[in-house]
């Protein structure tokens, strides 16, 4: 299979515009930018933390600031890659392709995390764990739910994924005009699908990045097929998804180090010592990668010297901040090389790695992620925050899932369960009723379980915490 940019940059939407203003000179790809930034779903990202759940510090990144950074990196990286391909005589890349692709990448960066639940990545993990522990215990009409659902339906909850939730939100849950969600173009939607497989097709040991996680729920399988058929990226990743993934990796890996240094999780000296250790230096694949790595470490040392010579207060933190910006540039350049050097395989749908992994930035990117994991994610302060978040999640999932199971069925619900459902957004209820019409009892049950996760995933950190406190009489 050979993908081509004429179909990859598909302007199709589920709902076509009823009229086109002749004075509107924006492309279909550019119009989506305004749809996104004016949406309530995007604004909610300002109250969803990236790493530090329930943190009140004004400098710690939220999902919103992270998404803005990814948007900027994705657009810049797309420009670097496509300009380079044009310069090297790729006839399938034109200035129009470059312009449209960069518009798509800019928008994709804004929405790539829009489906994530509250409390950072911990929220995703907790939802998976809760369903694995509790779904076999919950009964509907005297039978365990996990035995009623199909393997894919149950798998959607056992392998819950914010990426799949994003597709659901954008194509259905964002109810403004009708049941078609935000009604974004198919190229944009395909770009955010990092894993084009269902929950029963996950294979973490395949060596192919596309099967690492799921990218869509059973409920969205029809729209997923329509999107990929329209863009021509059937059975593989959309080429722009590789660029978005690299931009996301660069943004969070560098930001995590900067935030960790600002909050005192890691000192300048600890960072330098870690970078100089054989743990990371030894991962360089060749002399070229080692030279790139050593140069980056040297920059960190030189920035401290500059800061001290300049009389800057907190020279260590200043050095880390400057170094993070430098590393971002290095990794963007490396990612661009990874894409262009793998271009033919990417366009054939046979490339199964991250583009940073086949570049001279691989060891450096790995070091950043591993250091952040050991010094931040596995630290006592973060564990305490996550334990606090787990109490909130446990309560909300217990109450809303059990209430949703009995909703819209002949199973008797308690007074409390009826009141819990009354708290769910009218938009989510409307979407459930629309898509459950004519479905059998099992699929309706599945959609009601999604109704509970839809509502919880749509919560901000503050709202989830406030609702928990209100329902427990703690106000």
C-alpha positions in Angstrom: 0.0 0.0 0.0 1.3 3.4 -0.9 -0.4 6.4 0.7 -0.5 9.7 -1.1 -1.0 13.2 0.1 -4.1 13.9 -2.1 -6.1 11.5 0.0 -4.2 11.8 3.2 -5.2 15.5 3.4 -8.9 14.8 3.1 -11.2 17.7 3.9 -14.3 15.5 4.4 -16.4 15.9 7.5 -19.4 13.9 8.8 -21.6 17.0 8.3 -20.9 19.2 5.4 -21.4 23.0 5.7 -24.8 24.1 4.7 -23.3 27.2 3.0 -19.9 28.5 2.2 -19.1 32.2 2.6 -17.2 33.5 -0.5 -15.4 36.0 1.8 -14.0 33.2 4.0 -10.6 32.5 2.5 -9.6 30.0 5.2 -9.0 26.4 4.2 -11.1 23.6 5.8 -8.1 22.7 7.9 -7.6 26.3 9.2 -11.3 26.6 10.1 -10.9 23.7 12.6 -8.4 25.7 14.7 -11.2 28.2 15.6 -13.7 25.5 16.4 -11.2 23.9 18.8 -10.1 27.0 20.7 -13.7 28.3 21.2 -14.9 24.9 22.5 -15.7 24.3 26.2 -13.9 20.9 25.9 -10.6 22.7 25.1 -11.0 25.3 27.8 -11.4 22.5 30.4 -7.8 21.5 29.8 -6.7 24.5 31.8 -8.0 22.7 35.0 -6.5 19.3 34.2 -3.0 18.7 35.4 -0.3 17.2 33.2 1.9 15.6 35.9 1.1 17.0 39.4 -2.6 16.2 40.3 -4.4 18.7 42.5 -1.3 20.9 42.5 -2.0 24.6 42.9 1.4 26.0 41.8 1.0 28.7 39.1 4.0 27.5 37.1 3.2 23.8 36.8 2.0 22.8 33.3 -1.6 21.9 32.8 -3.1 19.9 30.0 -3.8 23.2 28.3 -0.3 24.7 28.4 1.1 21.3 27.4 -1.3 21.1 24.4 -0.3 24.6 23.3 3.3 23.5 23.4 2.6 20.4 21.4 0.7 22.4 18.9 3.6 24.7 18.4 6.2 21.9 18.2 4.0 19.8 15.8 3.5 22.7 13.4 7.2 23.6 13.4 8.3 20.0 13.0 5.9 19.5 10.1 7.3 22.6 8.4 10.9 21.4 8.9 10.1 17.9 7.5 8.0 18.9 4.5 10.4 21.7 3.5 13.2 19.3 3.7 11.4 16.8 1.5 10.6 19.4 -1.1 14.2 20.6 -1.1 15.3 17.0 -1.8 13.0 16.7 -4.9 10.0 14.9 -3.5 7.4 15.7 -6.2 4.4 14.6 -4.0 5.1 17.4 -1.6 3.9 20.8 -2.7 3.6 24.2 -0.9 -0.1 23.5 -0.6 0.5 20.1 1.0 3.0 21.7 3.4 0.5 24.5 4.4 -2.4 22.2 4.9 -0.4 19.5 6.8 1.0 22.2 9.2 -2.5 23.5 9.8 -3.6 20.0 10.7 -0.7 19.4 13.0 -1.3 22.7 14.8 -4.9 21.7 15.5 -3.9 18.1 16.3 -1.6 19.3 19.0 -4.4 21.2 20.6 -6.7 18.2 20.9 -4.4 15.2 21.3 -5.1 15.1 25.1 -8.7 16.3 25.0 -10.1 13.0 26.0 -7.9 12.4 29.0 -9.6 12.1 32.5 -8.7 14.3 35.5 -5.6 13.8 37.5 -3.0 13.3 34.7 -1.9 9.9 33.4 -2.8 8.4 36.8 -6.4 8.9 35.9 -6.2 6.6 32.9 -4.4 3.9 34.9 -6.9 4.1 37.7 -9.9 3.7 35.4 -8.4 0.6 33.8 -7.6 -0.9 37.2 -11.0 -0.2 38.6 -12.8 -1.9 35.7 -10.5 -5.0 35.9 -11.2 -5.3 39.6 -15.0 -4.4 39.5 -16.6 -5.3 36.2 -16.6 -9.0 37.0 -18.4 -8.3 40.2 -21.2 -6.1 38.9 -24.3 -7.9 37.8 -27.1 -7.0 35.3 -30.2 -9.1 35.4 -28.5 -11.7 37.6 -25.4 -12.2 35.4 -21.9 -10.8 35.7 -21.4 -7.9 33.2 -18.1 -9.1 32.0 -19.8 -12.3 30.7 -22.5 -10.4 29.0 -20.3 -8.0 27.1 -18.4 -9.0 24.0 -14.6 -9.3 24.4 -14.1 -5.9 22.6 -16.8 -4.2 24.7 -15.2 -5.4 27.9 -11.7 -4.7 26.5 -12.6 -1.1 26.0 -12.8 -0.7 29.7 -10.0 -3.0 30.7 -7.7 -1.1 28.3 -9.3 2.4 28.8 -7.3 4.9 26.8 -7.5 8.7 26.6 -6.6 8.6 22.9 -9.8 6.6 22.2 -11.8 8.8 24.5 -10.6 11.8 22.5 -12.0 10.4 19.2 -15.3 9.7 21.0 -15.5 13.2 22.4 -14.7 14.9 19.1 -17.0 12.8 17.0 -20.0 12.5 19.4 -19.8 13.9 22.9 -19.1 17.5 22.0 -22.8 18.3 21.4 -23.2 21.8 20.0 -25.2 21.5 16.8 -26.0 17.8 16.5 -24.7 14.3 17.3 -21.6 14.7 15.1 -19.5 16.2 17.8 -17.1 19.0 16.9 -17.4 17.9 13.3 -13.7 18.2 12.5 -12.2 17.1 9.2 -11.1 13.5 8.8 -7.5 14.2 8.3 -7.3 15.9 11.7 -9.2 13.1 13.4 -6.9 10.5 11.7 -3.8 12.4 12.9 -4.7 12.0 16.6 -5.3 8.2 16.3 -1.9 7.1 17.4 -2.9 3.4 17.7 -5.2 2.3 14.8 -6.3 -0.9 16.5 -9.2 -2.0 18.7 -9.0 -3.2 22.3 -8.8 -6.9 21.1 -6.0 -6.1 18.7 -3.5 -4.7 21.2 -0.2 -6.5 21.0 2.5 -4.8 23.1 5.1 -7.4 22.1 4.6 -7.1 18.3 7.4 -4.5 17.9 5.0 -2.3 16.0 4.2 0.9 17.7 0.7 1.0 16.3 -0.5 -2.0 18.4 0.9 -0.7 21.7 -2.6 0.5 22.8 -6.0 0.9 21.4 -7.1 3.9 19.4 -10.9 3.6 19.2 -13.8 2.0 21.1 -16.3 -0.5 19.8 -18.8 2.4 19.8 -16.7 4.4 17.3 -15.6 1.5 15.0 -17.8 2.7 12.2 -16.6 6.3 12.2 -13.0 5.0 12.6 -13.4 2.9 9.4 -14.9 5.8 7.6 -12.1 8.1 8.6 -9.3 5.8 7.6 -11.0 4.8 4.4 -11.4 8.5 3.4 -7.7 9.3 4.1 -6.3 6.1 2.7 -4.5 5.2 5.9 -6.2 1.8 6.3 -4.5 -0.6 8.7 -1.7 1.8 9.5 -0.9 5.1 11.1 -1.5 8.4 9.2 1.9 9.9 8.5 1.1 13.0 10.4 0.5 10.9 13.5 4.2 10.2 13.7 5.0 13.9 13.7 2.3 14.6 16.4 3.7 11.8 18.5 7.2 13.2 18.3 6.0 16.7 19.2 4.2 15.3 22.2 7.2 13.3 23.4 9.5 16.3 23.0 7.1 18.6 24.8 6.4 16.4 27.9 9.9 15.0 28.3 11.5 18.4 28.4 8.7 20.0 30.4 8.8 17.3 33.0 12.5 18.0 33.6 11.9 21.8 33.8 8.9 21.4 36.2 10.8 18.9 38.3 13.7 21.3 38.7 11.4 24.2 39.6 9.6 22.2 42.2 12.8 20.8 43.7 12.3 17.2 42.7 15.8 17.2 41.1 18.8 19.5 41.5 21.1 20.7 38.7 23.9 18.5 40.0 21.7 15.4 40.1 20.5 16.0 36.6 24.1 16.5 35.4 25.3 13.4 37.2 22.5 11.3 35.8 23.2 12.5 32.2 26.9 11.6 32.6 26.2 8.1 33.9 26.7 5.0 31.8 23.0 4.3 32.3 22.3 6.7 29.4 25.6 7.3 27.7 25.8 3.6 26.9 22.6 3.6 25.0 24.0 5.6 22.1 23.9 3.5 19.0 26.9 5.0 17.3 29.6 7.7 17.5 27.3 10.2 15.9 24.6 9.8 18.5 27.2 9.8 21.3 28.6 13.1 19.9 25.1 14.6 19.9 24.5 13.4 23.4 27.9 14.6 24.8 27.3 18.0 23.2 23.9 18.3 25.0 25.5 17.5 28.3 28.3 20.0 27.7 25.6 22.7 27.0 24.1 22.1 30.4 27.5 22.8 32.1 28.2 25.8 29.9 24.8 27.4 30.7 25.6 27.2 34.4 28.9 29.0 33.8 27.0 31.7 31.8 24.4 32.1 34.6 27.0 32.4 37.3 29.2 34.8 35.3 26.1 36.9 34.6 25.2 37.2 38.2 21.8 35.5 37.7 19.9 34.5 40.8 19.3 30.8 41.1 21.9 30.0 38.4 21.2 26.2 38.5 17.5 26.6 37.7 18.3 29.2 35.0 20.8 26.8 33.5 18.2 24.0 33.4 15.6 26.3 31.8 18.0 27.4 29.1 19.1 23.8 28.5 15.6 22.6 28.1 15.0 25.0 25.3 18.3 23.9 23.7 17.3 20.2 23.9 13.9 20.9 22.4 15.7 22.3 19.3 18.0 19.3 19.2 15.1 16.8 19.4 13.0 18.6 16.8 15.9 18.4 14.4 16.5 14.7 15.2 12.8 13.9 14.8 12.8 15.6 11.4 15.7 13.4 10.3 13.9 10.3 11.7 10.8 11.1 9.5 12.6 12.0 6.3 15.0 9.1 6.5 12.0 6.7 7.0 9.7 8.5 4.6 9.2 5.6 2.1 8.4 3.1 4.9 6.0 5.6 6.5 4.2 6.2 3.2 4.0 2.5 2.6 2.5 1.9 6.1 5.4 -0.4 7.1 7.2 1.8 9.6 6.5 0.6 13.1 8.7 2.8 15.4 8.8 6.3 16.8 10.7 8.7 14.5 12.9 9.8 17.5 13.9 6.2 18.0 15.7 6.1 14.6 17.5 9.3 15.1 20.6 10.6 17.0 18.2 12.0 19.7 17.1 8.6 20.9 19.4 8.2 23.9 18.8 11.8 25.0 15.1 11.4 24.8 15.2 8.2 26.7 17.4 9.8 29.4 14.9 12.6 29.9 11.9 10.3 30.3 13.7 7.9 32.6 15.1 10.6 34.9 11.6 12.2 35.2 10.1 8.8 36.0 12.6 8.0 38.8 12.8 11.5 40.3 9.2 12.7 39.9 6.6 10.0 39.1 8.0 7.5 41.6 8.5 10.1 44.4 6.7 10.2 47.7 5.0 13.6 47.1 3.5 12.4 43.8 2.4 9.1 45.4 0.6 11.1 48.0 -1.2 13.2 45.4 -2.2 10.1 43.4 -3.5 8.3 46.5 -5.6 11.4 47.2 -6.9 11.3 43.6 -7.6 7.5 43.9 -10.0 8.1 46.7 -12.0 10.5 44.5 -11.9 8.2 41.5 -13.0 5.1 43.6 -16.0 7.0 44.9 -17.1 8.4 41.5 -16.6 5.2 39.6 -18.4 3.2 42.3 -21.4 5.5 42.3 -21.8 6.4 38.7 -21.0 3.1 37.1 -23.5 1.2 39.3 -26.1 3.9 38.7 -25.5 3.8 34.9 -25.9 0.0 34.7 -29.6 0.3 35.9 -30.4 3.5 34.1 -32.8 3.1 31.1 -33.5 -0.5 31.9 -36.2 -2.5 33.8 -33.7 -3.2 36.6 -34.9 -1.4 39.8 -32.6 1.5 40.8 -32.3 2.9 44.3 -33.2 6.5 45.1 -29.5 7.4 45.3 -28.7 5.7 42.0 -31.5 7.7 40.3 -30.1 10.9 41.8 -26.6 10.1 40.7 -27.8 9.8 37.1 -29.5 13.2 37.4 -26.1 14.7 37.9 -24.8 13.5 34.5 -24.7 16.2 31.8 -27.8 16.5 29.7 -25.6 16.4 26.6 -24.2 13.0 27.5 -27.6 11.6 28.2 -28.8 13.0 24.9 -25.9 11.3 23.1 -26.6 8.0 24.9 -30.3 8.0 23.9 -29.4 8.9 20.2 -26.9 6.2 19.8 -28.6 3.5 21.9 -31.9 3.7 19.9 -32.6 0.4 18.2 -29.7 -1.4 19.9 -30.0 -4.6 21.8 -29.9 -4.8 25.6 -26.2 -5.8 25.7 -25.0 -2.9 23.5 -27.2 -0.5 25.5 -25.6 -1.8 28.6 -22.2 -1.1 27.1 -23.2 2.4 26.1 -24.4 3.1 29.6 -21.0 2.1 31.0 -19.5 4.5 28.5 -22.0 7.1 29.8 -20.3 6.9 33.2 -16.8 7.1 31.9 -17.8 9.9 29.5 -19.1 12.0 32.5 -16.0 11.3 34.7 -13.5 11.9 31.9 -15.2 15.3 31.1 -14.6 16.5 34.7 -11.8 18.8 35.5 -9.5 18.1 38.5 -11.3 20.8 40.6 -14.8 19.7 39.6 -14.1 16.0 40.5 -12.6 17.0 43.8 -15.5 19.4 44.5 -18.2 16.9 43.6 -16.6 14.2 45.8 -16.5 16.6 48.7 -20.1 17.7 48.2 -21.5 14.2 47.9 -19.6 13.2 51.0 -20.9 16.2 53.0 -17.5 17.7 53.3 -18.4 21.2 52.2 
